[in-house]
Amino acid sequence: MKTFSTKQAAKQAGIHWVTLLRWLAAGRVRASQIIQFDGEKHWRWADVDVRRLKEYKLANYRKGRGRKPKRKR
């Protein structure tokens, strides 16, 4: 199974890597592997994870148009 770094996965999904880190921190997406190294977390992304990133982006990401409007109650 081939894995990618966070920057590589973000590039393949067509988003900035900082955006991907924000999505990770918010719990919106999840990587398949987390590696602890010197007290820091490093994520590894499989092909399946990159495909899920692309699907999430299509459903939620609104580049250049601001945030997605909240649903009215």
N, C-alpha and C positions, 0 to 999 in steps of 0.2 A: 504494500500500500504506500503510495507516494504521499508525502505530506508537504505542506507549505508553511512558511512563516506568516506572521500577521500581515506584514507589508505585502508579501506576494499574494496572499488571499484577497486582500483589499483591492489590489490592482486588478486581479482577475474578475472580481465582482464589479469593478468600475466605480469604487468609492475611495475616499481618502482613508489612510490607515488610522488617522485620529478619530474619524467617524466610527470606524470599526471598534476602536477601543472604547468609545462612548457607549456603543451598543452592548459591548461585553459588560461594562460596569453597570449598566442599567438592567442587565439580565435578559435582553431581547434576543440575543444569539448566544450560541455555545459552541466552543471548539471541542474536537474529539479527544485531544490530549492536552494536559497541562503539565509542564515540566518545571520543577522548582530548582533554581540554580542561584546560589549565593543569596538566598533570601528573596529572590524575585521570581515572579511567575512568567513563564514563556509559553505561549500557546502554539500548538501545531494543528493545522487545518488539513483535513482529508478532502478528496474530490467531492464527497457527499456534502461536507460542510460548506464548501464553496458554492455548490448548487443551491443549498438552503439560503446562503447569503444573497444570492441573486434573486431568489423568490421573495425574500423579505424586503429587499430593495424595491422590487417592482410594486409590492403592496403598500410600502410605507414611506419611501424616500421621495421627496419632492424638490429636487435640486432647482434652485433659481426661483422657486415660487413660494418660498416661505414654508412655514409649518403647515401640516395638514390640519384643516379646521376640526375643532372638537364637535362631536355629535351633540345635537340639541336634545334636550330631555323633554 
